[in-house]
Amino acid sequence: MSTAGTSKRIGFIGLGLMGRPMAANLLKAGHSLTVWNRTESRAEGLVKAGAKAAKSPREVAEAAEVLITIVSDPPALESVLWSEGGALEGLKEGSTYIDSSTVSPMLAKKVAAACQERGVDFLDAPVTGGDWGAREGNLVFMIGGEAATLKKVEPILGVMGKKWFHLGPNGAGQTIKLAMNAILALEVGAIAEGLGLVTRAGLAGEQLLEVLQSSMGRSALLDLKTPLMLKRDFKPSFPLRLMHKDLGLALDLANQLGVALPTTAAVREVYSHVKGEATEDVDYSAVMRFYKK
């Protein structure tokens, strides 16, 4: 628990699958928390636990020594920051802003420049670990920005996560996150293909998992996702719609850099098909539906 000497006034914007438990952990640690979410009802549990609900992103920023955002996509972040009543209007000189959304490196650099004009320190700090990691405070942060800024907020990151990597200047965190998510999407897509092949041949998918885990192909992702894919339990831990968005951002970045990503482009087509057919919010492991009987 934080003591009076270490408690910070934290603003938190974005109370979705990841944001709500991250904010709850900050509150449990004794920090003073002001929150805002586009859908107001998502703040109710946090308010009952002691958080203050703000009426606008600007009001959150005005109340905060440290502002944290985690929203769904670049347009959502731009709206939160630059629209009327946006958070940038409320950020005070000397404050720190941490964005844990997954957006483009270009947008992260744009935010960094806007913060610099206002005397605000900024880190792009996307996360990995799923909603279970958010609940348990076991997230991993990928950090772009100044080392001194990171050092200053490490106690806050330590409430929400177990590890963080300082990867370079602003934009570096987002670049690594997009590359990592492309790899995860490819891995889950490959698992789905393998399971589709094995089960169509009349064999148990569990047999493939057992052999893979005794081979060079072993991974924690196999342990986590394969049983759910076999049961067709696609309750979202990381929604497919967001993975699809991240694949698009990775391909956009690759286009800007002149790097060919043919396997990423191919797997995005499969995710696009499944996303188009989905009538509910599903985990990205629902790519298994591409191989439905």
C-alpha positions in Angstrom: 0.0 0.0 0.0 1.1 3.5 -0.7 1.8 5.8 2.2 0.8 9.5 2.4 4.4 10.3 1.2 4.2 8.2 -1.9 0.5 8.6 -2.9 0.0 10.4 -6.2 -2.9 12.1 -7.8 -3.5 9.9 -10.8 -5.9 10.5 -13.7 -7.1 7.5 -15.6 -8.9 7.5 -19.0 -10.2 4.4 -20.6 -12.0 1.8 -18.4 -12.4 -1.1 -20.7 -11.2 -4.7 -20.4 -7.7 -3.6 -19.4 -8.1 -0.2 -18.0 -10.7 -0.9 -15.3 -8.5 -3.5 -13.4 -5.4 -1.3 -13.9 -7.2 1.6 -12.4 -8.5 -0.6 -9.6 -5.0 -1.7 -8.7 -3.9 1.9 -8.4 -6.8 2.7 -6.1 -6.0 -0.3 -3.9 -2.4 0.9 -3.7 -3.6 4.1 -2.0 -3.4 6.5 -4.9 -5.9 9.3 -5.3 -7.7 8.5 -8.6 -9.8 10.5 -10.9 -11.4 8.6 -13.8 -13.3 9.2 -17.1 -14.7 6.8 -19.6 -16.9 7.5 -22.7 -19.5 5.0 -21.3 -20.0 6.4 -17.8 -21.4 3.2 -16.2 -18.0 1.6 -16.5 -16.7 3.9 -13.8 -19.3 3.0 -11.2 -17.4 0.3 -9.5 -14.3 2.4 -9.2 -16.3 5.3 -7.8 -17.8 3.1 -5.2 -14.3 2.1 -4.2 -13.2 5.7 -3.8 -12.3 7.1 -7.2 -13.7 10.4 -8.4 -15.6 10.5 -11.7 -14.7 13.4 -13.9 -17.0 15.0 -16.5 -14.4 15.3 -19.2 -10.9 14.2 -20.1 -9.8 17.7 -19.4 -11.1 17.5 -15.9 -9.2 14.3 -15.3 -5.9 15.9 -16.6 -6.4 19.0 -14.5 -6.7 16.8 -11.3 -3.6 14.7 -12.1 0.1 14.7 -11.4 0.2 11.6 -13.6 -2.3 11.0 -16.4 -2.7 7.4 -17.8 -4.8 6.6 -20.9 -5.6 3.2 -22.4 -8.2 3.5 -25.2 -9.1 1.3 -28.2 -7.5 2.9 -31.2 -5.8 6.0 -32.7 -9.1 7.9 -33.4 -10.2 7.3 -29.8 -6.9 8.6 -28.4 -7.0 11.7 -30.7 -10.5 12.4 -29.5 -9.6 12.1 -25.9 -6.6 14.4 -26.3 -7.6 17.0 -28.9 -11.4 17.3 -28.9 -13.2 20.0 -27.1 -12.7 19.3 -23.4 -9.7 17.1 -24.3 -7.0 16.0 -21.9 -4.3 18.1 -23.4 -6.1 21.3 -22.4 -5.9 20.2 -18.8 -2.3 18.9 -18.5 -0.2 21.0 -16.2 3.4 21.9 -16.7 5.6 19.4 -14.8 3.0 16.6 -14.9 3.6 13.2 -16.5 1.5 11.5 -19.2 1.6 7.8 -19.8 -0.3 6.3 -22.8 -0.8 2.6 -22.6 -3.1 2.4 -25.7 -1.7 0.6 -28.8 -1.5 3.1 -31.5 1.0 4.1 -34.3 4.5 5.2 -33.5 3.7 8.3 -35.6 0.9 9.2 -33.3 3.0 8.6 -30.2 5.6 11.1 -31.6 2.8 13.6 -32.3 1.6 13.3 -28.7 5.1 13.7 -27.4 5.6 16.9 -29.3 2.3 18.3 -28.0 3.3 17.4 -24.4 6.8 19.0 -24.9 5.1 22.3 -25.9 3.2 22.2 -22.5 6.2 21.2 -20.4 4.7 17.7 -19.8 6.8 14.5 -19.7 5.4 11.7 -21.9 5.9 8.0 -22.2 4.3 5.7 -24.8 3.8 2.6 -22.7 1.7 -0.1 -24.4 1.1 -3.3 -22.4 0.9 -7.0 -22.8 -0.5 -9.6 -20.5 -4.2 -9.8 -21.2 -7.0 -8.9 -18.9 -5.8 -11.5 -16.3 -2.4 -9.7 -16.2 -4.3 -6.4 -15.7 -6.2 -7.9 -12.8 -3.2 -9.4 -11.1 -0.9 -6.5 -11.7 1.4 -8.6 -13.9 1.4 -6.6 -17.1 4.6 -5.9 -19.1 5.1 -2.4 -20.3 7.0 -1.4 -23.5 8.3 2.1 -23.0 9.3 4.8 -25.4 10.5 8.1 -23.9 13.1 9.6 -21.6 14.8 7.3 -19.1 14.4 10.0 -16.3 10.7 10.1 -16.9 10.5 6.3 -16.6 12.5 6.3 -13.4 10.1 8.9 -11.9 7.0 6.7 -12.6 8.4 3.3 -11.9 6.5 3.0 -8.5 3.3 3.6 -10.4 4.1 1.1 -13.1 5.0 -1.4 -10.4 1.4 -1.4 -9.1 0.1 -2.4 -12.5 2.9 -4.5 -13.9 5.7 -6.9 -13.1 8.2 -5.7 -15.7 8.9 -2.9 -18.1 11.4 -2.4 -20.9 12.9 1.0 -21.9 13.2 0.6 -25.6 14.2 4.0 -26.9 12.7 7.4 -27.7 9.0 8.1 -28.0 7.5 5.7 -30.6 9.8 2.8 -29.7 7.3 1.3 -27.3 4.6 1.3 -30.0 6.9 -0.1 -32.6 7.9 -3.1 -30.4 4.2 -3.6 -29.4 3.0 -3.8 -33.0 5.8 -6.2 -34.0 5.0 -8.4 -30.9 1.3 -8.5 -31.6 1.9 -9.4 -35.2 3.9 -12.4 -34.0 1.2 -13.4 -31.5 -1.5 -13.1 -34.2 0.7 -15.3 -36.5 1.2 -17.8 -33.8 -2.4 -18.2 -32.9 -3.3 -18.3 -36.6 -0.7 -21.1 -37.1 -2.2 -23.0 -34.1 -5.7 -22.7 -35.6 -4.4 -24.0 -39.0 -2.7 -27.0 -37.3 -5.7 -27.8 -35.2 -7.9 -27.5 -38.3 -5.7 -30.0 -40.2 -5.5 -32.5 -37.3 -9.2 -32.5 -36.3 -10.4 -32.7 -40.0 -8.2 -35.8 -40.2 -10.2 -37.3 -37.3 -7.5 -36.9 -34.6 -7.7 -35.1 -31.3 -6.3 -31.6 -31.2 -5.0 -32.4 -27.7 -2.6 -34.8 -29.3 -1.1 -32.0 -31.4 -0.7 -29.9 -28.3 1.0 -32.6 -26.4 3.6 -33.2 -29.1 4.2 -29.5 -29.7 4.8 -28.9 -26.1 7.5 -31.6 -26.2 9.2 -30.0 -29.2 11.0 -26.8 -30.2 7.5 -25.4 -30.8 6.6 -25.3 -27.1 5.3 -22.0 -25.7 3.1 -20.5 -23.0 0.7 -19.3 -25.7 0.0 -22.9 -26.7 -0.9 -23.7 -23.1 -3.1 -20.7 -22.8 -4.9 -20.6 -26.1 -5.1 -24.1 -27.5 -7.5 -25.6 -24.8 -9.9 -22.7 -25.3 -9.7 -23.0 -29.1 -10.5 -26.7 -28.8 -13.5 -25.9 -26.6 -14.4 -23.0 -28.8 -14.4 -20.8 -25.7 -13.7 -17.4 -27.2 -14.5 -15.1 -24.2 -12.4 -12.0 -25.0 -9.2 -11.7 -23.0 -7.7 -9.7 -26.0 -10.5 -9.0 -28.4 -10.1 -10.0 -32.0 -11.3 -6.6 -33.2 -8.3 -5.0 -31.5 -5.8 -7.6 -32.8 -7.2 -6.9 -36.3 -6.6 -3.2 -35.7 -3.1 -3.8 -34.5 -2.3 -5.9 -37.6 -3.4 -3.0 -39.7 -1.2 -0.6 -37.8 1.8 -3.0 -38.2 1.2 -3.2 -41.9 0.9 0.6 -42.1 4.2 1.0 -40.3 5.8 -1.6 -42.6 4.6 0.4 -45.6 6.1 3.6 -44.2 9.4 1.8 -43.6 9.5 -0.1 -46.8 9.5 -3.5 -45.1 7.5 -6.4 -46.7 5.3 -8.3 -44.2 3.7 -11.0 -46.4 2.8 -13.4 -43.7 1.3 -10.6 -41.5 -0.7 -9.4 -44.5 -2.0 -13.0 -45.2 -3.0 -13.7 -41.6 -4.8 -10.3 -41.4 -7.1 -11.5 -44.2 -8.1 -14.5 -42.1 -8.7 -12.3 -39.1 -10.7 -10.0 -41.3 -12.9 -12.9 -42.4 -13.6 -14.0 -38.8 -14.2 -10.5 -37.6 -16.7 -9.9 -40.4 -18.7 -13.0 -39.4 -18.6 -12.4 -35.7 -21.8 -11.1 -34.1 -20.3 -10.6 -30.6 -17.0 -9.5 -29.1 -14.6 -12.5 -29.2 -11.0 -13.2 -28.3 -8.5 -13.2 -31.1 -8.2 -17.0 -30.7 -11.6 -17.1 -32.4 -9.6 -17.1 -35.6 -10.2 -20.9 -35.1 -13.7 -20.2 -36.5 -12.1 -20.0 -39.9 -11.7 -23.7 -39.8 -15.3 -24.5 -38.6 -16.7 -27.8 -39.7 
